[in-house]
Amino acid sequence: MNWWFVLLCLGVIAFLAWRTAVLVRGINQRLAELDEERARNPLDPFSALMELYRLQERSQRKSRSHEND
């Protein structure tokens, strides 16, 4: 058994576990920030619906203008 290879693999595994923990901590922090922001500014369903209608209308206008070209 090659002990150097085993030690190298253990080192790589330790590095990857540490890196994963750092990334998970960052993701959890970002999710907490988003939750705080959402709690301060709750979504107004009527304004969200109007925004969807606006986007749909804009998309339909673009498709019509490309058909006319």
DSSP file (Angstrom, degrees, kcal/mol; ACC not computed):
  #  RESIDUE AA STRUCTURE BP1 BP2  ACC     N-H-->O    O-->H-N    N-H-->O    O-->H-N    TCO  KAPPA ALPHA  PHI   PSI    X-CA   Y-CA   Z-CA
    1    1 A M              0   0    0      0, 0.0     2,-1.0     0, 0.0     3,-0.1   0.000 360.0 360.0 360.0 133.0    0.0    0.0    0.0
    2    2 A N     >  -     0   0    0      1,-0.2     4,-1.7     2,-0.1     3,-0.2  -0.750 360.0-170.8 -89.6 104.6    1.4    3.4   -1.0
    3    3 A W  H  > S+     0   0    0     -2,-1.0     4,-2.6     1,-0.2     5,-0.2   0.803  83.0  59.1 -68.1 -30.6    1.1    5.6    2.1
    4    4 A W  H  > S+     0   0    0      2,-0.2     4,-2.4     1,-0.2    -1,-0.2   0.912 106.5  48.2 -65.5 -39.7    2.0    8.7    0.2
    5    5 A F  H  > S+     0   0    0      2,-0.2     4,-2.6     1,-0.2    -2,-0.2   0.914 111.5  50.0 -65.0 -42.2   -1.0    8.3   -2.1
    6    6 A V  H  X S+     0   0    0     -4,-1.7     4,-2.5     2,-0.2    -2,-0.2   0.923 112.1  47.6 -62.2 -44.9   -3.3    7.6    0.9
    7    7 A L  H  X S+     0   0    0     -4,-2.6     4,-2.2     2,-0.2    -1,-0.2   0.896 111.5  50.8 -63.8 -40.1   -2.1   10.8    2.6
    8    8 A L  H  X S+     0   0    0     -4,-2.4     4,-2.4     2,-0.2    -2,-0.2   0.927 111.1  48.1 -63.0 -44.7   -2.5   12.8   -0.6
    9    9 A C  H  X S+     0   0    0     -4,-2.6     4,-2.7     1,-0.2    -2,-0.2   0.907 111.0  50.8 -63.2 -41.8   -6.0   11.5   -1.0
   10   10 A L  H  X S+     0   0    0     -4,-2.5     4,-2.4     2,-0.2    -1,-0.2   0.890 110.2  50.5 -62.9 -38.1   -6.9   12.3    2.6
   11   11 A G  H  X S+     0   0    0     -4,-2.2     4,-2.5     2,-0.2    -2,-0.2   0.915 111.2  47.7 -64.3 -43.3   -5.5   15.8    2.1
   12   12 A V  H  X S+     0   0    0     -4,-2.4     4,-2.6     2,-0.2    -2,-0.2   0.919 112.4  49.5 -64.1 -43.1   -7.6   16.3   -1.0
   13   13 A I  H  X S+     0   0    0     -4,-2.7     4,-2.3     2,-0.2    -2,-0.2   0.906 111.3  49.3 -62.4 -41.9  -10.7   15.0    0.8
   14   14 A A  H  X S+     0   0    0     -4,-2.4     4,-2.4     2,-0.2    -1,-0.2   0.914 111.5  49.3 -63.9 -42.6  -10.0   17.4    3.7
   15   15 A F  H  X S+     0   0    0     -4,-2.5     4,-2.7     1,-0.2    -2,-0.2   0.932 112.1  47.8 -62.1 -45.7   -9.6   20.3    1.4
   16   16 A L  H  X S+     0   0    0     -4,-2.6     4,-2.3     1,-0.2    -1,-0.2   0.877 111.5  50.3 -64.7 -37.5  -12.8   19.6   -0.5
   17   17 A A  H  X S+     0   0    0     -4,-2.3     4,-2.2     2,-0.2    -1,-0.2   0.916 112.3  47.4 -65.9 -42.3  -14.7   19.1    2.8
   18   18 A W  H  X S+     0   0    0     -4,-2.4     4,-2.2     2,-0.2    -2,-0.2   0.927 112.7  49.0 -63.4 -44.7  -13.4   22.5    4.1
   19   19 A R  H  X S+     0   0    0     -4,-2.7     4,-2.4     1,-0.2    -2,-0.2   0.894 110.4  51.2 -63.7 -39.9  -14.2   24.2    0.7
   20   20 A T  H  X S+     0   0    0     -4,-2.3     4,-2.7     1,-0.2    -1,-0.2   0.911 108.8  51.1 -62.1 -43.0  -17.7   22.7    0.8
   21   21 A A  H  X S+     0   0    0     -4,-2.2     4,-2.2     1,-0.2    -2,-0.2   0.901 110.3  49.5 -62.7 -40.4  -18.3   24.0    4.3
   22   22 A V  H  X S+     0   0    0     -4,-2.2     4,-2.1     2,-0.2    -2,-0.2   0.926 112.7  46.7 -64.4 -44.5  -17.2   27.5    3.3
   23   23 A L  H  X S+     0   0    0     -4,-2.4     4,-2.5     2,-0.2    -2,-0.2   0.902 111.8  50.2 -66.0 -40.7  -19.5   27.5    0.3
   24   24 A V  H  X S+     0   0    0     -4,-2.7     4,-2.7     1,-0.2    -1,-0.2   0.904 109.5  51.8 -64.2 -40.6  -22.5   26.3    2.3
   25   25 A R  H  X S+     0   0    0     -4,-2.2     4,-2.0    -5,-0.2    -1,-0.2   0.909 110.9  48.1 -61.6 -42.0  -21.9   28.9    4.9
   26   26 A G  H  X S+     0   0    0     -4,-2.1     4,-2.3     2,-0.2    -2,-0.2   0.901 112.0  48.8 -65.2 -41.7  -21.8   31.6    2.2
   27   27 A I  H  X S+     0   0    0     -4,-2.5     4,-2.5     2,-0.2    -2,-0.2   0.922 111.3  49.7 -64.5 -43.7  -25.0   30.3    0.6
   28   28 A N  H  X S+     0   0    0     -4,-2.7     4,-2.1     1,-0.2    -1,-0.2   0.884 110.2  51.0 -63.0 -37.5  -26.8   30.2    4.0
   29   29 A Q  H  X S+     0   0    0     -4,-2.0     4,-2.1     2,-0.2    -1,-0.2   0.922 110.8  48.3 -64.8 -43.5  -25.7   33.7    4.7
   30   30 A R  H  X S+     0   0    0     -4,-2.3     4,-2.4     1,-0.2    -2,-0.2   0.897 110.5  51.3 -64.8 -40.0  -27.1   34.9    1.4
   31   31 A L  H  X S+     0   0    0     -4,-2.5     4,-2.4     2,-0.2    -1,-0.2   0.888 108.6  51.6 -63.8 -38.1  -30.3   33.1    2.0
   32   32 A A  H  X S+     0   0    0     -4,-2.1     4,-2.2     2,-0.2    -2,-0.2   0.904 109.4  50.5 -64.7 -40.1  -30.7   34.8    5.4
   33   33 A E  H  X S+     0   0    0     -4,-2.1     4,-2.5     1,-0.2    -2,-0.2   0.916 110.7  49.1 -62.8 -42.7  -30.1   38.2    3.8
   34   34 A L  H  X S+     0   0    0     -4,-2.4     4,-2.6     1,-0.2    -2,-0.2   0.895 109.7  51.5 -64.7 -39.0  -32.8   37.4    1.2
   35   35 A D  H  X S+     0   0    0     -4,-2.4     4,-2.0     2,-0.2    -1,-0.2   0.905 110.7  48.6 -63.5 -40.6  -35.2   36.4    3.9
   36   36 A E  H  X S+     0   0    0     -4,-2.2     4,-1.9     2,-0.2    -2,-0.2   0.918 112.6  48.1 -64.0 -43.2  -34.6   39.6    5.8
   37   37 A E  H  X S+     0   0    0     -4,-2.5     4,-2.3     1,-0.2    -2,-0.2   0.904 111.7  49.6 -64.9 -40.8  -35.1   41.7    2.6
   38   38 A R  H  < S+     0   0    0     -4,-2.6    -1,-0.2     1,-0.2    -2,-0.2   0.854 109.2  52.7 -66.5 -33.9  -38.3   39.8    1.8
   39   39 A A  H  < S+     0   0    0     -4,-2.0    -1,-0.2     1,-0.2    -2,-0.2   0.866 112.1  45.3 -69.7 -35.2  -39.6   40.4    5.3
   40   40 A R  H  < S+     0   0    0     -4,-1.9    -2,-0.2     1,-0.3    -1,-0.2   0.875 124.5  32.7 -73.5 -37.7  -38.9   44.1    5.0
   41   41 A N  S  < S-     0   0    0     -4,-2.3    -1,-0.3    -5,-0.2    -2,-0.1  -0.735  82.6-162.6-121.9  81.2  -40.5   44.4    1.6
   42   42 A P        -     0   0    0      0, 0.0     2,-0.3     0, 0.0    -3,-0.1  -0.306  31.1-100.0 -65.0 149.3  -43.3   41.9    1.3
   43   43 A L        -     0   0    0     -5,-0.1     3,-0.1     1,-0.1    -5,-0.0  -0.526  26.2-142.1 -73.5 126.8  -44.4   41.1   -2.2
   44   44 A D     >  -     0   0    0     -2,-0.3     4,-2.2     1,-0.2     5,-0.2  -0.815   8.3-153.4 -87.1 114.6  -47.6   42.9   -3.3
   45   45 A P  H  > S+     0   0    0      0, 0.0     4,-2.1     0, 0.0    -1,-0.2   0.826  91.1  53.2 -63.2 -30.7  -49.5   40.3   -5.4
   46   46 A F  H  > S+     0   0    0      2,-0.2     4,-2.2     1,-0.2     5,-0.2   0.909 110.5  45.1 -72.0 -41.4  -51.2   43.0   -7.5
   47   47 A S  H  > S+     0   0    0      2,-0.2     4,-2.1     1,-0.2    -1,-0.2   0.872 112.9  52.3 -69.6 -34.0  -48.1   44.8   -8.5
   48   48 A A  H  X S+     0   0    0     -4,-2.2     4,-1.9     2,-0.2    -2,-0.2   0.907 110.0  48.8 -65.6 -40.4  -46.4   41.4   -9.3
   49   49 A L  H  X S+     0   0    0     -4,-2.1     4,-2.3     2,-0.2    -2,-0.2   0.902 110.3  50.7 -65.4 -41.3  -49.4   40.5  -11.5
   50   50 A M  H  X S+     0   0    0     -4,-2.2     4,-2.5     1,-0.2    -1,-0.2   0.882 108.4  52.6 -63.5 -38.0  -49.2   43.9  -13.3
   51   51 A E  H  X S+     0   0    0     -4,-2.1     4,-2.4     2,-0.2    -1,-0.2   0.897 108.7  50.3 -65.1 -39.3  -45.5   43.3  -13.9
   52   52 A L  H  X S+     0   0    0     -4,-1.9     4,-2.3     2,-0.2    -2,-0.2   0.911 110.6  49.3 -64.1 -41.7  -46.3   39.9  -15.4
   53   53 A Y  H  X S+     0   0    0     -4,-2.3     4,-2.7     2,-0.2    -2,-0.2   0.908 110.5  51.1 -63.3 -41.1  -48.9   41.5  -17.7
   54   54 A R  H  X S+     0   0    0     -4,-2.5     4,-2.5     1,-0.2    -2,-0.2   0.925 111.1  47.4 -61.6 -44.8  -46.4   44.2  -18.7
   55   55 A L  H  X S+     0   0    0     -4,-2.4     4,-2.1     2,-0.2    -1,-0.2   0.888 112.6  49.4 -65.0 -38.6  -43.8   41.6  -19.6
   56   56 A Q  H  X S+     0   0    0     -4,-2.3     4,-2.3     2,-0.2    -2,-0.2   0.917 111.7  48.4 -66.3 -42.9  -46.3   39.6  -21.5
   57   57 A E  H  X S+     0   0    0     -4,-2.7     4,-2.4     2,-0.2    -2,-0.2   0.912 111.3  50.1 -64.1 -42.2  -47.5   42.6  -23.4
   58   58 A R  H  X S+     0   0    0     -4,-2.5     4,-2.2     1,-0.2    -1,-0.2   0.901 110.9  49.9 -62.5 -41.0  -43.9   43.6  -24.2
   59   59 A S  H  X S+     0   0    0     -4,-2.1     4,-2.1     1,-0.2    -2,-0.2   0.898 110.8  49.1 -65.0 -40.7  -43.2   40.1  -25.5
   60   60 A Q  H  X S+     0   0    0     -4,-2.3     4,-2.2     2,-0.2    -2,-0.2   0.885 109.8  51.8 -67.1 -38.0  -46.2   40.1  -27.7
   61   61 A R  H  X S+     0   0    0     -4,-2.4     4,-2.4     2,-0.2    -2,-0.2   0.912 109.8  49.6 -63.8 -41.7  -45.3   43.5  -29.1
   62   62 A K  H  X S+     0   0    0     -4,-2.2     4,-1.8     1,-0.2    -2,-0.2   0.909 111.0  48.6 -64.3 -41.6  -41.8   42.3  -30.0
   63   63 A S  H  X S+     0   0    0     -4,-2.1     4,-1.5     1,-0.2    -1,-0.2   0.882 112.1  49.5 -67.8 -36.1  -43.2   39.1  -31.7
   64   64 A R  H  X S+     0   0    0     -4,-2.2     4,-1.7     2,-0.2    -2,-0.2   0.905 109.6  50.9 -66.6 -41.4  -45.6   41.2  -33.7
   65   65 A S  H  X S+     0   0    0     -4,-2.4     4,-0.8     1,-0.2    -2,-0.2   0.849 109.7  50.2 -68.1 -31.9  -43.0   43.7  -34.8
   66   66 A H  H  < S+     0   0    0     -4,-1.8    -1,-0.2     1,-0.2    -2,-0.2   0.817 108.3  53.3 -74.0 -29.5  -40.7   40.8  -35.9
   67   67 A E  H  < S+     0   0    0     -4,-1.5    -2,-0.2     1,-0.2    -1,-0.2   0.841 107.5  51.6 -70.1 -33.2  -43.6   39.3  -37.9
   68   68 A N  H  <        0   0    0     -4,-1.7    -1,-0.2     1,-0.2    -2,-0.2   0.691 360.0 360.0 -79.0 -18.1  -44.2   42.6  -39.7
   69   69 A D     <        0   0    0     -4,-0.8    -1,-0.2    -5,-0.1    -2,-0.1   0.494 360.0 360.0 -72.5 360.0  -40.5   43.0  -40.8
